[in-house]
Amino acid sequence: MAEPHEELGTIHVTIDGIEGQMARVELPDGTTEDWRLASLPKGVREGDVVRIDVQGGDVDLEVDHEETDRRHALGQRTLDGLNTGAPDGDLDL
């Protein structure tokens, strides 16, 4: 009889940058690692959020377009909020 597989769950990582055959990946704890681009979903781009689903011995990776769009929108709203109070014209330093 086969051993039952423990469900490990899902995490999201963000593609921080791509150079050549390597991708800099931001992990959920904010640290980064370099991963081989070939180990990620085909067509992945900088800024994409990749969902990694681990169920027993199976690992499924796919670009989570909905989460990517949500995070981009949140970042834009944050930037817009910061720029709201910015003075117009040139700044003198």
Secondary structure, 3 states (H helix, E strand, C coil): CCCCCCEEEEEEEEEEEEECCEEEEECCCCCEEEEEHHHCCCCCCCCCEEEEEEECCEEEEEECHHHHHHHHHHHHHHHHHHHHCCCCCCCCC
